[in-house]
Amino acid sequence: METTTGARRTDRTRQRYSDLIADLLAEGDEAAARACAELAVAQGVWRHPDQRPTHYVPSLPPIPVYDPERFWFTGYLRESYPRIRAELDSVTDPAARGFLPVEEPLLGKGRWDQVIFYETGQRFADACDRFPVTAGVIEGIPEASSGGPGVVTLSWLHPGAHIKPHCGGSNARQRVHLGLVVPEGPRMRVGDQILRWREGDCLVFDDSFEHEVWHEGVEPRVVLLLDVSHSELDDSIRDWILSARTTFDDRIRAYMDEHGIARAELVDGVLRLIADGGPASLVTRHLREVDASAVVLEDGKVRYE
């Protein structure tokens, strides 16, 4: 039975539930996390205990996995696969071709790299210049590129990696994967369904459902990942969401404000962050007290140098 209560819950309420469930999962208490998710559903926060986005459109159906044939661009991607794959096959060292570690703290173990072509409609010229064939294919899908609600990336998952269970931030989009390099070993869980990639074929799923990835093979798995607006989203809501997309400058400014950073700079390829007045004064005073010139955070512990 659909509830209208979810329309009255705030993003702040959903975020607090999400944080609590994430903490319980991190502690290894899956039963308590599940009970908390089910309580949230009973209180109208979400409609399904496995679907826990912060930004939530209650009217959309809670369906974790979709038939790729419902979307026009999956056929286009399948046709484009040989050209994208040929360009990707020239990559011998991902780091040298612009792949960077995924920023999100989702990696349980191993290594996970990506090249970002678009983020909330903003085009990244460096990635497009490095992979012009792939960029050209992406530009043929405006729902993902200039009109995209999320990201478009080449996702390179190394053998032995594990991406921890997590939910995407919004159920107003659907995520598309085109399998490019798919060895034996990788698999993904979306809700209670186990999915496996195939080279040259697409998966479509709602990443606001809890999902998790394991790579137990010996060769890298590479997919082209694209976010598109949910196919059942009302046009007026879609347009409102897209109009509210933030620019990269907005995101950088918000991050620096939130973390007390006055300056960020690259020095010999290493990013250095300079704190603003309050945090800078606190850390400087403490370094003097312990007679150290630097403090490093490693595995959740502070080390002085």
Rosetta silent file (secondary structure, phi, psi, omega in degrees, C-alpha in Angstrom):
SEQUENCE: METTTGARRTDRTRQRYSDLIADLLAEGDEAAARACAELAVAQGVWRHPDQRPTHYVPSLPPIPVYDPERFWFTGYLRESYPRIRAELDSVTDPAARGFLPVEEPLLGKGRWDQVIFYETGQRFADACDRFPVTAGVIEGIPEASSGGPGVVTLSWLHPGAHIKPHCGGSNARQRVHLGLVVPEGPRMRVGDQILRWREGDCLVFDDSFEHEVWHEGVEPRVVLLLDVSHSELDDSIRDWILSARTTFDDRIRAYMDEHGIARAELVDGVLRLIADGGPASLVTRHLREVDASAVVLEDGKVRYE
SCORE:     score description
SCORE:     0.000 S_00000001
   1 L     0.000  129.153 -178.473    0.000    0.000    0.000 S_00000001
   2 L   -78.066  137.250  177.655    1.436    3.387   -1.014 S_00000001
   3 L  -107.583  146.256  175.384    1.781    5.948    1.702 S_00000001
   4 L   -94.523   -3.612 -177.848    1.657    9.695    1.253 S_00000001
   5 H   -60.597  -35.859 -177.616    3.538   10.228    4.499 S_00000001
   6 H   -56.286  -29.235  179.178    6.858   10.095    2.647 S_00000001
   7 H   -68.622  -20.284 -178.348    5.971   13.354    0.924 S_00000001
   8 L   -95.399  -13.688  178.956    5.876   15.024    4.343 S_00000001
   9 L   -76.593  146.329 -178.090    9.205   13.660    5.598 S_00000001
  10 L   -94.053  161.319  174.976   12.185   15.946    5.166 S_00000001
  11 H   -59.413  -33.012 -179.864   15.556   15.171    3.642 S_00000001
  12 H   -64.206  -42.277  177.921   17.002   15.783    7.093 S_00000001
  13 H   -62.407  -46.347  179.407   14.863   13.005    8.584 S_00000001
  14 H   -62.516  -38.753  179.502   15.855   10.611    5.814 S_00000001
  15 H   -63.634  -39.028 -179.773   19.519   11.538    6.236 S_00000001
  16 H   -67.597  -41.108  174.621   19.382   10.751    9.956 S_00000001
  17 H   -62.269  -44.837 -179.055   17.812    7.373    9.321 S_00000001
  18 H   -59.346  -44.022 -179.210   20.388    6.691    6.595 S_00000001
  19 H   -63.750  -41.876 -179.758   23.265    7.595    8.893 S_00000001
  20 H   -64.303  -45.089  179.383   21.951    5.368   11.692 S_00000001
  21 H   -62.787  -41.743  178.602   21.480    2.405    9.345 S_00000001
  22 H   -62.644  -40.597  178.843   24.959    2.937    7.884 S_00000001
  23 H   -64.519  -42.046  179.182   26.476    3.022   11.379 S_00000001
  24 H   -64.553  -39.646  176.872   24.704   -0.200   12.364 S_00000001
  25 H   -64.782  -40.056  179.378   25.939   -1.905    9.187 S_00000001
  26 H   -63.857  -29.772  177.365   29.479   -0.661    9.874 S_00000001
  27 L   -81.669   -4.226  179.238   29.237   -2.249   13.320 S_00000001
  28 L    83.737   10.119 -178.319   28.225   -5.532   11.703 S_00000001
  29 L   -97.659   78.669 -177.282   24.735   -5.546   13.198 S_00000001
  30 H   -66.305  -33.905 -179.675   22.725   -6.335   10.067 S_00000001
  31 H   -64.625  -43.806  179.330   19.644   -7.364   12.052 S_00000001
  32 H   -67.357  -38.428  178.279   19.446   -3.998   13.828 S_00000001
  33 H   -62.505  -42.025  179.595   20.050   -2.149   10.558 S_00000001
  34 H   -66.119  -41.319  178.976   17.226   -4.074    8.923 S_00000001
  35 H   -62.632  -38.740  178.800   14.885   -3.419   11.846 S_00000001
  36 H   -66.113  -42.206  178.582   15.673    0.284   11.626 S_00000001
  37 H   -63.479  -40.648  179.425   14.993    0.310    7.860 S_00000001
  38 H   -68.472  -35.307  175.322   11.677   -1.466    8.362 S_00000001
  39 H   -63.392  -41.119  178.995   10.724    1.010   11.102 S_00000001
  40 H   -61.001  -40.123  177.713   11.482    3.857    8.679 S_00000001
  41 H   -64.242  -43.935  179.834    9.145    2.285    6.119 S_00000001
  42 H   -61.505  -28.650 -179.401    6.435    1.891    8.748 S_00000001
  43 L   -93.236    6.474  174.351    6.785    5.594    9.570 S_00000001
  44 L    79.634   18.727  178.445    6.497    6.610    5.925 S_00000001
  45 L   -74.519  -44.840  175.481   10.112    7.660    5.408 S_00000001
  46 L  -136.139  176.467  179.097   10.511    5.290    2.442 S_00000001
  47 L  -104.129  -13.955 -177.934    8.395    2.612    0.749 S_00000001
  48 E  -143.123  134.314 -175.953   10.961   -0.219    0.750 S_00000001
  49 L   -65.298  -20.315  178.053   13.584   -1.072    3.406 S_00000001
  50 L   -89.652   -8.696 -177.681   16.270   -1.618    0.757 S_00000001
  51 E  -111.478  106.991 -169.987   15.606    1.743   -0.939 S_00000001
  52 L  -136.186   59.125  177.654   16.892    4.558    1.255 S_00000001
  53 L   -77.944  156.186  174.542   17.776    7.721   -0.678 S_00000001
  54 L   -75.129  -44.787  178.337   18.048   11.101    1.000 S_00000001
  55 E   -96.523  113.745 -164.713   16.245   12.882   -1.840 S_00000001
  56 L  -128.425  130.690  173.662   13.053   10.910   -2.333 S_00000001
  57 L  -107.355  103.453 -172.543   10.116   11.091   -4.736 S_00000001
  58 L   -61.797  -25.137 -174.713    7.379    8.961   -3.049 S_00000001
  59 L   -75.284  -16.243 -177.698    5.316    8.524   -6.218 S_00000001
  60 L   -78.539  140.147 -177.743    7.996    6.503   -8.036 S_00000001
  61 L   -69.444  141.083  179.171    7.659    2.694   -7.816 S_00000001
  62 L   -82.178   80.366 -178.691   10.244    0.884   -5.672 S_00000001
  63 L  -117.074  121.222 -174.543   11.704   -1.333   -8.413 S_00000001
  64 L   -77.063  -38.064 -172.683   15.405   -2.245   -8.105 S_00000001
  65 E  -130.459  139.245 -175.887   16.191   -3.591  -11.604 S_00000001
  66 E  -119.671  154.604  175.882   14.727   -2.670  -15.006 S_00000001
  67 L   -72.541  118.352 -178.787   14.564   -4.337  -18.400 S_00000001
  68 H   -58.136  -24.878 -177.497   17.204   -2.582  -20.571 S_00000001
  69 H   -67.632  -11.769  178.926   14.950   -2.969  -23.620 S_00000001
  70 H   -74.434  -11.180 -170.844   12.665   -0.260  -22.183 S_00000001
  71 L  -118.667  129.262 -174.083   15.267    2.415  -22.973 S_00000001
  72 H   -61.265  -34.675 -170.546   16.127    3.595  -26.485 S_00000001
  73 H   -78.745  -11.594  177.880   19.772    4.289  -25.692 S_00000001
  74 H   -68.282  -37.058  174.773   20.677    0.747  -24.598 S_00000001
  75 H   -64.491  -40.560  177.085   20.519   -0.375  -28.235 S_00000001
  76 H   -61.735  -41.504  178.856   22.637    2.622  -29.208 S_00000001
  77 H   -67.104  -40.635  177.566   25.191    1.705  -26.540 S_00000001
  78 H   -61.568  -41.913  178.488   25.319   -1.914  -27.684 S_00000001
  79 H   -65.210  -32.127 -177.010   25.953   -0.749  -31.252 S_00000001
  80 H   -85.042  -10.735 -175.387   28.688    1.620  -30.036 S_00000001
  81 H   -51.889  -48.206 -176.999   30.416   -0.990  -27.862 S_00000001
  82 H   -57.685  -37.945 -179.286   33.062   -2.084  -30.425 S_00000001
  83 H   -71.348  -40.959  178.219   34.269    1.513  -30.900 S_00000001
  84 H   -65.471  -42.978 -178.259   34.356    2.271  -27.162 S_00000001
  85 H   -64.276  -40.177  179.170   36.110   -1.013  -26.448 S_00000001
  86 H   -61.415  -40.223  177.898   38.737   -0.376  -29.131 S_00000001
  87 H   -67.939  -40.870 -179.573   39.556    2.981  -27.548 S_00000001
  88 H   -66.303  -32.283 -177.925   39.652    1.460  -24.063 S_00000001
  89 L   -64.512  -14.846  177.526   41.990   -1.331  -25.203 S_00000001
  90 L   -79.146   -7.821 -177.991   44.705    1.280  -25.707 S_00000001
  91 L   -86.061  115.174  175.047   44.826    1.852  -21.934 S_00000001
  92 L  -104.764  -29.707  178.036   47.682   -0.047  -20.315 S_00000001
  93 L  -127.669  103.369 -175.560   48.090    2.178  -17.268 S_00000001
  94 H   -58.601  -36.927 -178.893   44.770    3.660  -16.062 S_00000001
  95 H   -63.126  -35.760 -179.065   46.470    6.293  -13.905 S_00000001
  96 H   -73.019  -17.492 -179.480   48.392    7.602  -16.928 S_00000001
  97 H  -105.349   19.106  172.514   45.146    7.995  -18.895 S_00000001
  98 L    96.607    1.306  176.447   43.353   10.101  -16.317 S_00000001
  99 L   -71.696  134.463  179.125   41.758    7.459  -14.084 S_00000001
 100 E  -126.327  153.885  176.991   41.595    8.623  -10.464 S_00000001
 101 E   -58.315  140.159  177.264   40.530    6.840   -7.263 S_00000001
 102 L   -63.076  133.398 -172.565   36.804    7.102   -6.582 S_00000001
 103 L   -72.275  -32.381 -171.926   36.296    9.838   -3.998 S_00000001
 104 L   -68.420  145.016 -178.673   33.454    8.263   -2.046 S_00000001
 105 L   -81.077   53.663 -174.569   34.334    6.241    1.097 S_00000001
 106 L  -104.032   -8.487 -173.577   32.626    3.154   -0.320 S_00000001
 107 E   -83.777  113.974  177.640   35.595    0.923   -0.962 S_00000001
 108 E   -73.744  -39.573  176.023   35.804   -1.891    1.561 S_00000001
 109 E  -161.115  162.731  176.616   39.038   -3.218    0.083 S_00000001
 110 L    87.204 -154.445 -174.053   41.029   -3.151   -3.129 S_00000001
 111 L  -135.771  138.920 -178.179   41.183   -0.429   -5.758 S_00000001
 112 E  -143.170  117.620 -176.614   38.472    1.371   -7.742 S_00000001
 113 E  -119.971  162.145  179.014   39.265    4.104  -10.293 S_00000001
 114 E  -154.400  157.343  166.982   37.197    6.242  -12.639 S_00000001
 115 E  -118.219  125.769 -177.410   37.273    8.886  -15.340 S_00000001
 116 E   -99.389  122.441  177.219   34.390   11.375  -15.090 S_00000001
 117 E   -92.193  -41.968  179.971   32.991   12.751  -18.365 S_00000001
 118 E  -140.037  147.587  171.142   29.926   14.545  -16.980 S_00000001
 119 E  -143.264  118.605 -175.477   28.598   15.424  -13.555 S_00000001
 120 L    44.299   47.510  174.785   25.115   16.975  -13.196 S_00000001
 121 L    86.369   -8.431 -179.741   25.323   18.219  -16.753 S_00000001
 122 E   -89.708  127.261 -178.754   28.835   19.694  -16.523 S_00000001
 123 E   -87.566  135.075  177.572   31.259   18.426  -19.153 S_00000001
 124 L  -104.590  106.868 -171.030   34.857   17.667  -18.170 S_00000001
 125 H   -62.947  -35.862 -177.062   36.999   18.515  -21.179 S_00000001
 126 H   -61.160  -45.572  179.251   40.100   16.633  -20.037 S_00000001
 127 H   -64.455  -42.449 -178.629   38.281   13.288  -19.930 S_00000001
 128 H   -66.179  -34.000  177.339   36.555   13.948  -23.247 S_00000001
 129 H   -70.631  -34.975 -179.746   39.887   14.828  -24.864 S_00000001
 130 H   -71.879  -32.366 -177.308   41.507   11.659  -23.527 S_00000001
 131 L  -129.565   70.311 -173.683   38.660    9.446  -24.795 S_00000001
 132 H   -65.005  -34.025  179.424   37.149   11.263  -27.802 S_00000001
 133 H   -66.732  -49.152  178.682   35.341    8.225  -29.213 S_00000001
 134 H   -60.816  -42.693  179.407   33.659    7.434  -25.897 S_00000001
 135 H   -61.088  -39.506  178.929   32.849   11.119  -25.383 S_00000001
 136 H   -63.398  -39.245  177.413   31.207   11.262  -28.802 S_00000001
 137 H   -65.138  -43.675 -179.060   28.976    8.307  -27.951 S_00000001
 138 H   -60.958  -40.808 -178.782   28.022    9.882  -24.618 S_00000001
 139 H   -64.367  -19.419  175.872   27.086   13.149  -26.300 S_00000001
 140 L   -77.106   -2.078  177.715   24.587   11.168  -28.369 S_00000001
 141 L  -122.355   81.721 -176.996   22.607   10.541  -25.157 S_00000001
 142 L   -61.387  -24.444  177.153   21.569   14.000  -23.913 S_00000001
 143 L   -61.532  -23.721 -179.462   19.559   12.384  -21.099 S_00000001
 144 L  -106.105  -28.000 -174.386   22.913   11.396  -19.567 S_00000001
 145 L   -91.069  -98.667 -176.462   25.254   14.150  -20.782 S_00000001
 146 L   -63.735  -29.590  179.543   24.082   17.777  -20.892 S_00000001
 147 L  -104.280   21.318 -175.198   20.689   16.835  -19.403 S_00000001
 148 L   -80.191  145.235  178.982   21.998   14.291  -16.945 S_00000001
 149 L   -91.503   -5.419 -175.716   20.977   14.222  -13.270 S_00000001
 150 L  -143.428 -125.961 -174.608   24.146   12.481  -12.083 S_00000001
 151 E  -118.148  160.403  167.751   27.456   11.246  -13.447 S_00000001
 152 E  -130.405  120.197 -174.952   28.868    9.616  -16.574 S_00000001
 153 E  -141.624  159.056  159.348   32.092    7.708  -15.939 S_00000001
 154 E   -93.945  119.495 -175.008   34.369    4.938  -17.029 S_00000001
 155 E  -107.669  116.224 -175.577   34.485    2.755  -13.915 S_00000001
 156 E  -111.070  106.617 -179.117   37.584    0.541  -13.562 S_00000001
 157 E  -103.218  122.392 -176.073   37.286   -2.006  -10.746 S_00000001
 158 L   -84.163  155.072  179.548   40.461   -3.879   -9.926 S_00000001
 159 L   -56.375  142.663  178.796   40.581   -7.565   -8.920 S_00000001
 160 L    85.922   -2.912 -176.372   39.947   -8.233   -5.240 S_00000001
 161 L   -78.543  152.668  174.123   37.918   -5.068   -4.718 S_00000001
 162 E  -137.002  121.360  174.397   34.753   -4.870   -2.645 S_00000001
 163 E   -96.141  121.020 -171.824   32.361   -1.904   -2.810 S_00000001
 164 E   -67.201  157.167  177.570   30.445   -1.769    0.445 S_00000001
 165 E   -58.131  133.168  179.802   26.624   -1.818    0.655 S_00000001
 166 E  -161.027  163.337  177.352   25.234    1.660    0.052 S_00000001
 167 L  -119.238  136.311  174.275   22.259    3.549   -1.382 S_00000001
 168 L   -63.755  163.253 -171.365   22.428    6.311   -3.971 S_00000001
 169 L   -78.682  -12.805 -176.126   21.225    9.750   -2.949 S_00000001
 170 E  -147.668  142.380  174.306   18.091    9.970   -5.126 S_00000001
 171 L   -96.026    9.630 -179.056   15.427    7.663   -6.534 S_00000001
 172 L   -89.277   12.562  179.470   14.658   10.186   -9.289 S_00000001
 173 E  -138.003  164.389  172.381   17.275    8.642  -11.585 S_00000001
 174 E  -125.889  145.600 -176.556   18.202    5.297  -13.065 S_00000001
 175 E  -107.004  135.262 -178.029   21.743    4.024  -13.512 S_00000001
 176 E  -116.483  133.048  173.178   22.958    2.360  -16.699 S_00000001
 177 E  -118.834  128.019  168.860   26.032    0.144  -17.031 S_00000001
 178 E  -104.901  116.142  178.870   27.505   -0.888  -20.377 S_00000001
 179 E   -67.920  124.003 -179.475   29.877   -3.815  -19.859 S_00000001
 180 E  -108.723  -54.325  175.112   33.193   -3.093  -21.588 S_00000001
 181 E  -125.555  112.079 -173.900   35.737   -5.467  -20.030 S_00000001
 182 L  -131.092   95.296  175.166   34.078   -8.240  -18.047 S_00000001
 183 L   -82.278 -177.235  171.674   36.231  -11.141  -16.839 S_00000001
 184 L   -71.615  140.737  171.425   35.115  -13.957  -14.583 S_00000001
 185 L   123.879  -38.266 -177.622   34.633  -12.939  -10.962 S_00000001
 186 E   -83.259  146.794  174.991   32.719   -9.635  -10.586 S_00000001
 187 E  -152.955  160.150 -178.660   29.093   -9.489   -9.456 S_00000001
 188 E  -134.283  139.375  172.111   26.704   -6.907   -8.043 S_00000001
 189 E  -105.842  128.408  173.152   23.793   -7.138   -5.635 S_00000001
 190 E  -122.607  113.121 -170.740   20.924   -4.656   -6.046 S_00000001
 191 L    62.166 -120.501  178.264   18.347   -5.147   -3.317 S_00000001
 192 L  -108.464   15.733 -178.797   17.986   -8.923   -3.190 S_00000001
 193 E  -106.907  137.636  176.204   18.990   -9.526   -6.828 S_00000001
 194 E   -99.859  125.565 -178.597   22.430  -10.636   -8.013 S_00000001
 195 E  -117.565  148.165  175.468   23.505   -9.151  -11.351 S_00000001
 196 L  -131.393  141.155 -179.415   26.464   -9.944  -13.595 S_00000001
 197 L   -80.285  155.397  171.315   27.807   -7.841  -16.438 S_00000001
 198 L  -131.962  138.915 -178.587   28.263   -9.009  -20.012 S_00000001
 199 L   -62.516  130.871  178.586   30.565   -7.369  -22.517 S_00000001
 200 L    80.579    7.013 -178.626   28.637   -5.218  -24.958 S_00000001
 201 L  -125.797  164.691 -172.956   25.391   -5.426  -22.990 S_00000001
 202 E  -114.763  148.914  165.864   23.606   -3.115  -20.554 S_00000001
 203 E  -117.399  143.306  175.395   22.233   -3.268  -17.023 S_00000001
 204 E  -130.508  126.164 -178.201   19.709   -0.704  -15.772 S_00000001
 205 E  -148.709  167.103  177.901   18.936   -0.369  -12.073 S_00000001
 206 L   -97.661  107.979 -173.406   17.829    2.087   -9.408 S_00000001
 207 L   -78.477    0.105  171.862   20.946    2.859   -7.397 S_00000001
 208 L   -76.288  -12.839  168.665   18.886    4.276   -4.512 S_00000001
 209 E   -76.004  145.164  177.356   18.351    0.606   -3.612 S_00000001
 210 L   -56.494  128.675  178.234   21.094   -0.827   -1.441 S_00000001
 211 E  -139.946  160.051 -171.025   23.736   -2.290   -3.727 S_00000001
 212 E  -154.396  145.509 -177.154   27.123   -3.908   -3.302 S_00000001
 213 E  -130.493  137.851  173.312   29.873   -5.126   -5.636 S_00000001
 214 E  -123.588  142.307  172.995   32.471   -7.893   -5.331 S_00000001
 215 E  -127.505  101.246 -176.638   35.296   -8.627   -7.746 S_00000001
 216 L  -104.977   18.316  179.025   36.737  -12.069   -7.075 S_00000001
 217 L   -94.753 -163.129 -176.189   38.475  -12.438  -10.455 S_00000001
 218 L  -123.495   -1.581  178.408   42.027  -11.731  -11.598 S_00000001
 219 L  -124.216  155.148 -179.449   41.492   -9.144  -14.365 S_00000001
 220 L   -63.531  149.801  170.424   39.976   -5.612  -14.190 S_00000001
 221 E  -109.311  127.581 -178.528   36.266   -5.039  -14.760 S_00000001
 222 E  -126.234  130.959  175.724   35.456   -1.880  -16.719 S_00000001
 223 E  -131.910  154.094  166.930   32.001   -0.438  -17.398 S_00000001
 224 E   -92.423  122.616 -174.723   30.640    2.785  -18.843 S_00000001
 225 E  -110.915  130.273  179.976   28.307    4.192  -16.189 S_00000001
 226 E  -135.901  135.566  172.739   25.548    6.707  -16.998 S_00000001
 227 E  -101.862  135.168  176.106   22.837    8.292  -14.847 S_00000001
 228 E  -131.037  156.513  175.885   19.540    9.323  -16.488 S_00000001
 229 E   -61.846  144.532 -178.008   16.343   10.806  -15.061 S_00000001
 230 L   -57.431  133.365 -174.929   13.884    8.141  -13.946 S_00000001
 231 L   -65.297  -20.171 -179.924   11.699    7.099  -16.884 S_00000001
 232 L  -104.393   12.366 -179.975    8.512    7.364  -14.776 S_00000001
 233 L   -76.836  133.941  176.504    9.307   10.759  -13.286 S_00000001
 234 L   -58.821  138.627 -175.106    6.723   13.459  -13.933 S_00000001
 235 H   -57.178  -39.947 -177.639    8.071   15.980  -16.451 S_00000001
 236 H   -67.054  -38.418  178.556    7.512   18.939  -14.137 S_00000001
 237 H   -69.247  -41.969  177.959    9.394   17.258  -11.269 S_00000001
 238 H   -58.281  -47.286 -178.715   12.209   16.239  -13.615 S_00000001
 239 H   -63.240  -37.915  178.787   12.581   19.780  -14.905 S_00000001
 240 H   -65.697  -42.261  179.431   12.579   21.155  -11.349 S_00000001
 241 H   -63.822  -45.004 -179.031   15.287   18.676  -10.270 S_00000001
 242 H   -65.957  -34.578  179.701   17.461   19.462  -13.274 S_00000001
 243 H   -68.764  -21.300 -178.189   17.050   23.203  -12.727 S_00000001
 244 L   -92.843    4.637  179.188   18.347   22.755   -9.163 S_00000001
 245 L   -60.106  139.429  179.867   21.601   21.078  -10.232 S_00000001
 246 L   -94.147  150.759  177.337   24.632   22.683   -8.621 S_00000001
 247 L   -80.186  167.068  177.765   27.751   23.694  -10.488 S_00000001
 248 H   -62.367  -39.287  178.225   31.192   22.291   -9.713 S_00000001
 249 H   -60.547  -40.353  179.097   32.148   25.675   -8.219 S_00000001
 250 H   -62.076  -41.952 -178.610   29.116   25.491   -5.907 S_00000001
 251 H   -67.555  -41.308  178.524   30.122   22.035   -4.694 S_00000001
 252 H   -63.351  -44.549 -179.584   33.735   23.055   -4.088 S_00000001
 253 H   -61.828  -43.554 -179.683   32.641   26.162   -2.194 S_00000001
 254 H   -64.249  -40.597  179.893   30.213   24.162   -0.029 S_00000001
 255 H   -64.855  -44.231 -179.230   32.867   21.551    0.751 S_00000001
 256 H   -66.123  -39.589  177.107   35.449   24.156    1.696 S_00000001
 257 H   -62.221  -45.519 -176.002   32.941   26.032    3.856 S_00000001
 258 H   -65.084  -34.761 -174.032   31.833   22.854    5.626 S_00000001
 259 H  -103.994    8.706  175.760   35.382   21.680    6.369 S_00000001
 260 L    66.220   40.904 -178.137   36.986   25.008    7.213 S_00000001
 261 E  -104.891  125.558  179.587   39.322   25.080    4.200 S_00000001
 262 E   -92.589  -28.447 -176.085   40.690   28.436    3.050 S_00000001
 263 E  -153.437  141.012  173.648   42.854   27.205    0.157 S_00000001
 264 E  -129.554  132.985 -177.124   43.408   23.997   -1.804 S_00000001
 265 E  -146.347  149.214  174.277   46.369   23.581   -4.134 S_00000001
 266 E   -94.162  125.341  178.324   48.172   20.910   -6.114 S_00000001
 267 E  -126.487  109.917 -177.465   51.893   20.732   -5.355 S_00000001
 268 L    53.652   40.398  177.324   53.836   18.184   -7.388 S_00000001
 269 L    82.112    0.615 -179.941   50.645   16.214   -7.896 S_00000001
 270 E  -109.321  129.540  179.344   49.733   16.213   -4.190 S_00000001
 271 E   -80.651  125.518  177.230   46.669   18.120   -2.998 S_00000001
 272 E  -114.400  131.690 -179.949   47.358   20.376   -0.033 S_00000001
 273 E  -110.860  130.237 -179.590   44.514   21.878    1.997 S_00000001
 274 E  -110.458  121.544 -175.748   45.068   25.002    4.066 S_00000001
 275 E   -71.952  154.426  175.531   42.662   25.497    6.949 S_00000001
 276 L   -81.155 -171.732 -168.242   40.923   28.797    7.614 S_00000001
 277 H   -51.032  -55.971 -175.213   41.372   30.838   10.786 S_00000001
 278 H   -62.427  -60.295  178.820   39.692   28.730   13.492 S_00000001
 279 H   -59.861  -37.547 -179.892   40.904   25.227   12.591 S_00000001
 280 H   -61.067  -43.236 -179.848   44.323   26.570   11.571 S_00000001
 281 H   -64.521  -42.334 -179.276   44.811   28.180   14.978 S_00000001
 282 H   -62.787  -49.547 -176.941   43.701   25.030   16.829 S_00000001
 283 H   -68.417  -40.662  179.231   45.981   22.650   14.917 S_00000001
 284 H   -59.920  -45.539  179.918   48.952   25.047   14.978 S_00000001
 285 H   -61.440  -42.097 -177.681   48.691   25.436   18.736 S_00000001
 286 H   -70.925  -37.244  177.774   48.508   21.695   19.306 S_00000001
 287 H   -61.600  -38.503  177.441   51.450   20.945   16.981 S_00000001
 288 H   -65.563  -38.914 -179.038   53.542   23.365   18.994 S_00000001
 289 H   -64.447  -34.706 -177.977   52.465   21.719   22.231 S_00000001
 290 L   -99.085    4.938  177.815   53.566   18.268   21.029 S_00000001
 291 L    57.146   53.125  178.869   56.652   19.641   19.223 S_00000001
 292 L  -129.997  160.196  179.757   55.637   18.338   15.805 S_00000001
 293 L  -109.278   -9.732 -178.920   55.487   19.889   12.333 S_00000001
 294 L  -153.859  154.100  174.123   52.748   17.711   10.838 S_00000001
 295 E  -129.391  135.218 -176.202   49.816   15.532   11.823 S_00000001
 296 E  -125.713  136.889  176.298   48.640   12.572    9.717 S_00000001
 297 E  -100.126  117.421 -179.412   45.404   10.591    9.998 S_00000001
 298 E  -131.863  122.460  178.905   45.979    6.883    9.300 S_00000001
 299 L    52.709   38.676  177.260   43.394    4.154    9.905 S_00000001
 300 L    78.302    6.719 -179.628   41.435    6.457   12.152 S_00000001
 301 E  -120.325  148.518 -179.747   44.460    7.271   14.349 S_00000001
 302 E   -90.393  133.071  177.079   46.497   10.466   14.629 S_00000001
 303 E  -128.505  133.130 -178.868   50.245   10.314   13.986 S_00000001
 304 E  -101.687  146.734  178.025   52.625   13.246   14.493 S_00000001
 305 L  -125.352    0.000    0.000   55.745   13.967   12.485 S_00000001
